[in-house]
Amino acid sequence: MKKIIKIMLLATAVCSMAVAQSMDEYGQGSTMDRAGQTSMNFLQIGASPAIAGRGNVYTAIGKGAQSIFGNPAGLSEMSSTYEAFVSSTQWFADIKYLAGAIAWNTEEYGVFGLHFLTVDYGSIKGAALTDPNVGTENYILTGDVKNVGAYSLGLSYTKQINPKFAMGGTVKYVAQQLGQLTNTDGSTIDNNQGKVAFDLGLRYYPWKSLSFAMTMRNFSTFVRYQSQSFSLPIVYNIGLGLDVMEVFAPSSAENTSVLLSTEYSHPNNHSARINSGLEATFSKMFIVRAGYESNHDLLSWSLGAGIVQNISDMNLEVDFSYSKVELFGGVNRLSLAVGF
């Protein structure tokens, strides 16, 4: 127990210093003042409908291969030896996300996972600067910009230290291509950058199904576009989760669960948020989800549903979520997970 507490305190200190250091690079003041001053913000978009349907709550709950996109410590709660996951997200403005992960639970040596995430930014019109002394316009349109997108590739490892405590991490290569900048003399500059980044996650069960967890995601050095340097969107989360059925109706908890969860989220490009979510599972087959994200510019409430089936010793789970987005309508996500 003392070792676990020391590890969690150390992780909290490291995460806090990392976020503080990143924020100090931009000076003092409210983190709201630093909105838009990070790069590769696609890393903040949830790739899992299960996570999104709970109001982007993932730190203290969630398990299996898709937990790579939230808290990698959740890999330790895989119910099968192998699990594969793939999801599609239709974001607004014709932006599309495709994500996938596969995990292998060796039991004795821990859990290994691989993931990918790709982003299609859709059609983007380009422009070139012109001589300001010629005509009234200082730019011309150059047509569609090529080679625009982003991706993440990574390796995760998680170890169940004891029946109540697990910790895991992810090392990933993240990259973003923003096309070319055309100068007045016709020369071009590539706006492409790539970085190695790290995620860290811990999860601890002090009593029954009550879980306490923390994560730090997207920790990395700065990326530089031309003359400007930007941090990645570092996010530090602390979360709690509990299956209330196990506490108040233990006789029904085997087939029915009602997970309540909340988390404090502190990104380095916005003021802090508190997200809350609910996930109810009936007959180990039907899942409904709901959640709310506070203090967000665009996102607020979300809903989700899923169905789980066992077919020929394979566990299949299909999930869907809808997130309300101010000014842009909504965002749909769909995923398939297979355990075998």
Secondary structure, DSSP 8 states (H G I E B T S, - for coil): -HHHHHHHHHHHHHHHHHHHHHHHTT-SS-GGGGTT-BS-GGGGS---HHHHHTTS--SSS--SGGGGGS-GGGGGG-SSSEEEEEEEEE-STT-EEEEEEEEEE-SSS-EEEEEEEEEE----EEEEE--TTSSS-SEEEEEE-SSEEEEEEEEEEEEEEETTEEEEEEEEEEEEEEEEEE-TTS-EEEEEEEEEEEEEEEEEEEETTEEEEEEEEEE---EEETTEEEB---EEEEEEEEEHHHHH-GGGTTTEEEEEEEEEEEETTS--EEEEEEEEEETTTEEEEEEEE-S-SSEEEEEEEEEEEEETTEEEEEEEEEEEETTTEEEEEEEEEEE-
